[in-house]
Amino acid sequence: MVRKTRYPSYDVMEQKFEWDGHTRHIVESRLHTSGKHAFLSPVEAETLRALCALLVDDERPDVLQYIIDHIDHTLHTGTESERKDGSPPIADLMRKGLETLDEACQHVHTDRFFHLELEKRKQWIRDIQQEEAPPAPLWQNVPQKAFFNKLLSLTVEAYASHPAVWSDIGYAGPAYPRGYIRMHPGQLDSWEPREEHTQ
């Protein structure tokens, strides 16, 4: 994947000493992932890695590992801000969804999801989103759309909080304690990045 950004030379971490110590610690911790999981099995983690890479169209190892670590922590703690009536708890939904995807891929392709070629992986995601993943009997206890929506939500939530992604989109980081002053459209504070002209 080619990195697409209007701010190719910008690094939000150059602003870290403008943040308070607590905020700096939180943001810096997102750059140092462990790869050790309390909830996910190795197969589940690799399945997630392949799924998340497609959902955000980004294959940077450090960013993907942070996403997986974030999801693992969420599933281990059972943290869930909202759940539709009748939907299984987040940890149960994700575990059953990942296990069923692995089983279904081996049934259809005799291979695991993360070993499939790109177009086949994309098709599986489309099928799950539309509640049409084969074979139907394997998925009867997994609400496919709920699984897809929760996976997408967790992935984007983590992705959008990674400093490398902040740099890509030109976000200059947390406001506290410095604060953003110039708030009118088109105005930028002195520490905010300007779009760079690239060919």
C-alpha positions as CSV (number, residue, x, y, z in Angstrom):
1,M,0.0,0.0,0.0
2,V,1.3,3.5,-0.9
3,R,0.9,5.9,2.0
4,K,-1.6,8.6,0.9
5,T,-1.3,11.9,2.8
6,R,-1.2,15.6,2.1
7,Y,1.4,16.0,4.9
8,P,4.2,13.6,4.0
9,S,6.9,15.3,6.2
10,Y,4.7,15.9,9.2
11,D,5.1,14.0,12.4
12,V,2.7,14.8,15.2
13,M,5.1,13.3,17.8
14,E,7.3,16.4,17.4
15,Q,4.5,18.2,19.4
16,K,4.6,15.7,22.3
17,F,6.4,18.1,24.7
18,E,3.5,20.5,24.4
19,W,1.1,18.0,25.9
20,D,0.8,17.3,29.7
21,G,2.7,14.3,31.0
22,H,-0.4,12.1,31.3
23,T,-1.5,12.7,27.8
24,R,2.0,12.2,26.4
25,H,2.3,8.9,28.2
26,I,-1.0,7.7,26.7
27,V,-0.1,8.7,23.1
28,E,3.4,7.4,23.3
29,S,2.1,4.0,24.6
30,R,0.3,3.6,21.3
31,L,3.7,3.4,19.5
32,H,5.0,0.6,21.7
33,T,2.8,-2.5,21.2
34,S,3.6,-5.8,22.9
35,G,2.0,-8.4,20.6
36,K,1.1,-10.3,23.7
37,H,-2.6,-11.0,23.9
38,A,-4.8,-11.8,26.9
39,F,-7.9,-12.8,24.9
40,L,-7.0,-13.6,21.3
41,S,-5.4,-16.9,20.1
42,P,-2.6,-16.7,17.6
43,V,-4.9,-17.7,14.8
44,E,-7.6,-15.2,15.9
45,A,-4.9,-12.4,16.0
46,E,-3.7,-13.2,12.5
47,T,-7.2,-13.4,11.2
48,L,-7.9,-10.0,12.7
49,R,-4.7,-8.6,11.2
50,A,-5.8,-9.6,7.7
51,L,-9.4,-8.3,8.3
52,C,-8.3,-5.0,9.8
53,A,-5.8,-4.3,7.0
54,L,-8.6,-4.5,4.5
55,L,-11.0,-2.4,6.5
56,V,-8.6,0.5,6.8
57,D,-6.7,-0.1,3.6
58,D,-3.4,0.1,5.6
59,E,-0.8,-2.6,6.0
60,R,1.7,-0.8,8.3
61,P,2.8,-3.4,10.8
62,D,3.0,-1.0,13.8
63,V,-0.5,0.4,13.1
64,L,-2.1,-3.0,12.6
65,Q,-0.4,-4.3,15.8
66,Y,-1.8,-1.4,17.8
67,I,-5.3,-2.1,16.4
68,I,-5.1,-5.8,17.3
69,D,-3.7,-5.0,20.8
70,H,-6.6,-2.5,21.3
71,I,-9.2,-5.0,20.2
72,D,-7.6,-7.7,22.4
73,H,-7.8,-5.4,25.5
74,T,-11.4,-4.5,24.7
75,L,-12.4,-8.1,24.4
76,H,-10.5,-9.2,27.5
77,T,-12.1,-6.6,29.7
78,G,-15.5,-6.9,28.0
79,T,-15.7,-3.1,27.6
80,E,-18.7,-2.3,25.6
81,S,-20.4,1.2,25.3
82,E,-23.6,-0.1,23.7
83,R,-25.1,-3.3,22.5
84,K,-28.4,-3.8,20.6
85,D,-31.1,-5.9,22.4
86,G,-30.6,-9.5,21.6
87,S,-27.0,-9.2,20.4
88,P,-24.4,-11.4,22.2
89,P,-21.7,-9.7,24.4
90,I,-18.9,-8.3,22.4
91,A,-16.3,-11.0,23.5
92,D,-18.7,-13.8,22.6
93,L,-19.6,-12.2,19.3
94,M,-16.1,-11.6,18.2
95,R,-14.7,-15.0,19.3
96,K,-17.5,-16.9,17.6
97,G,-17.3,-14.7,14.5
98,L,-13.5,-15.2,14.1
99,E,-13.8,-19.0,14.8
100,T,-16.6,-19.4,12.3
101,L,-14.7,-17.4,9.6
102,D,-11.7,-19.6,10.1
103,E,-13.8,-22.8,9.9
104,A,-15.7,-21.5,6.9
105,C,-12.6,-20.6,5.0
106,Q,-11.1,-24.0,5.6
107,H,-14.3,-25.7,4.5
108,V,-14.6,-23.7,1.3
109,H,-10.9,-23.1,0.4
110,T,-9.1,-25.7,2.6
111,D,-7.0,-22.7,3.8
112,R,-7.2,-20.0,6.5
113,F,-8.5,-16.5,5.9
114,F,-5.2,-14.8,6.2
115,H,-3.6,-17.2,3.7
116,L,-6.2,-16.4,1.0
117,E,-5.4,-14.1,-1.9
118,L,-6.6,-10.5,-1.6
119,E,-9.7,-10.7,-3.8
120,K,-11.0,-13.8,-1.9
121,R,-10.5,-12.0,1.4
122,K,-12.4,-9.0,0.1
123,Q,-15.2,-11.2,-1.0
124,W,-15.5,-12.8,2.4
125,I,-15.8,-9.4,4.0
126,R,-18.5,-8.4,1.5
127,D,-20.4,-11.6,2.1
128,I,-20.3,-11.2,5.9
129,Q,-21.5,-7.6,5.7
130,Q,-24.4,-8.8,3.6
131,E,-25.1,-11.8,5.8
132,E,-24.4,-14.2,2.9
133,A,-21.1,-15.9,4.0
134,P,-21.0,-19.6,3.1
135,P,-21.7,-22.2,4.1
136,A,-24.9,-21.0,5.8
137,P,-25.1,-23.9,8.4
138,L,-21.8,-22.8,9.9
139,W,-23.0,-19.2,10.4
140,Q,-26.4,-20.0,11.9
141,N,-25.3,-19.0,15.4
142,V,-23.4,-15.9,14.3
143,P,-25.2,-12.7,13.5
144,Q,-23.0,-11.8,10.5
145,K,-24.0,-8.1,10.2
146,A,-23.5,-7.5,13.9
147,F,-20.1,-9.2,13.8
148,F,-19.1,-7.1,10.8
149,N,-20.4,-3.8,12.3
150,K,-18.6,-4.5,15.7
151,L,-15.4,-5.4,13.9
152,L,-15.5,-2.3,11.8
153,S,-16.3,-0.1,14.8
154,L,-13.4,-1.5,16.9
155,T,-11.0,-1.3,14.0
156,V,-11.8,2.3,13.0
157,E,-11.8,3.4,16.7
158,A,-8.3,2.1,17.2
159,Y,-7.0,3.2,13.8
160,A,-8.1,6.8,14.2
161,S,-6.3,7.1,17.6
162,H,-2.9,6.1,16.3
163,P,-0.3,8.9,16.0
164,A,0.9,7.8,12.6
165,V,-2.7,8.2,11.3
166,W,-2.9,11.6,13.0
167,S,0.2,12.7,11.0
168,D,-1.3,11.4,7.8
169,I,-4.5,13.5,8.2
170,G,-2.7,16.6,9.6
171,Y,-4.1,16.4,13.1
172,A,-1.8,18.2,15.4
173,G,-2.6,16.2,18.5
174,P,-4.4,16.8,21.8
175,A,-5.3,20.4,22.7
176,Y,-4.5,20.3,26.4
177,P,-2.8,22.4,27.8
178,R,-1.9,24.6,24.9
179,G,-5.3,24.8,23.2
180,Y,-6.3,25.6,19.7
181,I,-6.7,29.4,19.2
182,R,-7.5,30.0,15.5
183,M,-10.9,28.4,15.1
184,H,-12.3,30.0,11.9
185,P,-12.5,28.0,8.7
186,G,-9.1,28.0,6.9
187,Q,-7.2,29.3,9.9
188,L,-4.4,27.2,11.4
189,D,-2.4,27.7,14.5
190,S,1.4,27.9,14.0
191,W,2.1,24.3,15.1
192,E,-0.6,22.8,12.7
193,P,0.7,21.3,9.5
194,R,0.2,22.9,6.1
195,E,-0.7,20.9,3.0
196,E,2.4,20.1,1.0
197,H,2.4,20.1,-2.8
198,T,3.4,16.7,-4.0
199,Q,3.6,15.4,-7.5
